[in-house]
Amino acid sequence: MFKKGIKLSSFILIISTINLLLYHLPVYRFTLENYHGKNLDKILLILSLAVLILALNAFIFYLALFISRFIGKFFLVLFTNISAIAIYFINTYNVIIDKTMIGNILNTNFDESTSFLSFGFVLYLILMGIVPSVFIIKIKIIKEGYKKTLKHIFLTLLFIIGLAYINSSNWLWIDKNSKALGGLAMPWSYVVNLNRFYYHKSLENQEQILLPDATLKDDEKSVVVLVIGESARSKNFSLYGYKKNTNPLLSKINNVYIYKANSCATYTTAGVKCILEHENSSRLNEILPNYLFRNDVEVIWRTNNWGEPNIKIKNYQKAGDLEKKCQGSGCDYDEILLTNLKEQIQSSKKNKILLVLHTSTSHGPTYYKKYPPKFNKFTPVCKSVELGKCTQEELINAYNNTIVYTDYILATLIEKLKQLDEYNSLMFYVSDHGESLGEKNLYMHGIPKSIAPKEQLDIPFIVWQSNNSRKLKKNEFLLQHNVFHSVLDFLAIESPIYDKNMSIFKE
């Protein structure tokens, strides 16, 4: 079949149809679930979207192949395989490939990316990526003349314009849901959003905007330890009323306070940035560790994670840097961040110290690998990266065990701080974002905030202080930005950008 070759227009029709059938089921499913008009209108809208996707892809593919068959085929093969991978993640985890998800993908390290490998992933890649690619590579394309090409282009554009006019009554709905629809349309979801991501990244790479200089109001020895959680949602903390005891240690410690809080984003990069900023802004303002370091505060950053903003301090330590001095099985997990922590604080020559611990404890999909076996309190646990194949009980058990482990890390940290008699100590635990565990058929995180469920936004905000010398505000609903001002308040740092209303402490 097609031994003598196939005309360009016929080839484009076949490829565009394959693209429509293989990679756009989520578009139709989203429309069915979210369009609340009459059934006939819903069917017509789905048909119109299908035809529109077919026509737009045909138009772009036709131009690319007409200009260069080699380059056109190269990009078709590339798009086919990337679309196969994208549709696997969309169908398996119900994600949307928008700018934030592109950021998540590009900030994923090797260990995390390999944790997603499964039989289903390989099957998608072979059947929906490699097989169509072989057809694209093998087929001989017969190029058409300029007149015929111009005719095809003109008729396609005219058809698209006509189709848009016919659907004018649905423009409002399409505009309202454009982010979701755009994040599901292949290959443009990742092509367009990849460009958007790098555009915003280029803005971030500009020099940070320095905040006004600060001064230290006293020389009292004070240390703040900020623990940045990963994918922890308050719903599964027994401190917040969860029926299962996931906080057996923290619940018995005095001077532990909890606050209801929201994340400003559903992915690590933006969530961590919000924790470290003094206000919600798209500007590249100087972040807390950089600001304090520049103003003569001892700042130590320890990380077992990634996706962090540009940390400009002297003492930045990755988990690998702590391995030599770490002992025990906990060194393979977030416990490594506690290695010689007390000793490092005591060795500081400065009276004001900020120590940041960036953990990765509750990041999926392999929750069961995020804690030592002795913390396998709730069983059975999910051990599949295709979370939808696990029972709800298995999935939640595995996730709950990460919270139990977090409880242990925080309790151990508090015990270490208690031993620092000469210091007035404060601990914050704030998560970068929450996590979906199958609610509404959503998994993990990264859904655009405008449509994200509360599970991905409601986060724990836990505070412990060594004594009750500072009274805390009660019944407050906090944001991640409260951290910045509360740290300044506790360390007695005077600054023009300090907002007393954003501090968790009473005057």
Buried (B, 14 or more C-beta within 10 A) or exposed (E): EEEEEBEBBBBBBBBBEBBBEBBBBBBBBBBEEBBEEEEEBBEBBBEBBBBBBBBBBBBBBBBBBBEEBEEBBBBBBEBBBBBBBBBBBBBBBBBBBBBBBBBBBEBBEEEBEEBBEBEBBEEBBEEBBBBBBEBBEEBEBEEBEEEEBEEBBEEBEEBBEEBBEEBEEBEEBBEEBEBBBBBBBBBBBBBBBBEBBEEEEEEEEEEBEEBEEBEBEEEEBBBBBBBBBBBBBBBBBBBBEBEBEBBEBBBEBEBBBBBBBBBBBBBBBBBBBBBBBBBEEEEBBBBBBBBBBBBEBBBBBBBBBBBBBEBBBEBBBBBEEBEEEBEEEBBEBBBBBBBEBBEBBBEBEEBBBBBBBBBBBBBBBBBBBBBBEEBBBBEEBBEBBBBBEBEEEBBBBBBBBBBBBBBBBBBBBBEBBBEBEEBBBBBBBBBBBBBBBBBEEBBBBBBBBEEBBEBBBBBBBBBBBBEEEBEBBEEBEBBBBBBBBBBBBBBBBEBEBBBEEBBBBEE
